[in-house]
Amino acid sequence: MADDNAVNSRQREIATEHVLFKLMEYVEAQKPGLLDFIEQSLDHLGDPADDDTKDDGRVREIAQRMIDGARRQGTD
């Protein structure tokens, strides 16, 4: 049986990512520059974990992929 907390967290993450992604696309279309602004902030993004799962680079990679996806989608 799946862990209810893990399932709820996964579903919340998927929904949040979708809404954020669509918001990024919409705002970028209305006011170009948002994605550049977010991209310039990635150096300050980090993983708050304090154990061996901490991976700042992976967190930045995920954010960069979201930005890249919003750029691609916005050109379609």
N, C-alpha and C positions, 0 to 999 in steps of 0.2 A: 504494500500500500504506500502510495506517495505521501511524503511529508506535506501536510496542509500548508504550513508556513512557507516551504520552498515553492509550492505550486502557486500560492497567492503572490509571493514575491516575484516569481517569473511572469505571471500574468500582468501584474502591475507594471513591471519593467517594460513589457511589450507594449502595453497601452500608452505608457508615458513616452516611450521612444517614438511611437507613431504620432502622437499629438505634437510633441516637440519638433519632430521632423517636418510635419506639415506646417507648423507655425513658422519655422525657419524658411521654408519655401515661400510662403505667403508674404512674409515681411521682406524678404530679399527681392521679390517681384515688385513690391510696392515702393521700397526704398533700398535700392542697391547699396551694398556696403556692409550689411549685417554679417554676412559670412566671412568677409575679410576681417572685420572687427573680432569675431569669435575666434577665428584662426590665429590672430595675433596674440590672443590670451592663452593659448595652449601651454606655453612654457610655465605658466603659473598653476596648471592643473596637476593634481597628484592624487595618489591613492592614500586614503587616511589610515589604512591598516598599519598595525605596529607589530606584525608577525611576519613569517616567511612568505605569506601570500601577497605582500606589498609589491606592487609593480606599477610604478608611475608611468613607465613607457607604454605599457599595455593600455592604461586608461587614456593616455594621449592619443594612442593609435585608434582606439574606438571612437573618440571624439572627432578625429581627423576623417575617419571613414564616414561619419554622419555628415560632416561638412561637405565632403566630396560628393556624397550621394545627393545632398540637397542641391549642389551646383549642377550635377548632371540632370536631375529631375526638372530643375528650373529651366533648362534649355530645351526640353521636349515640347 
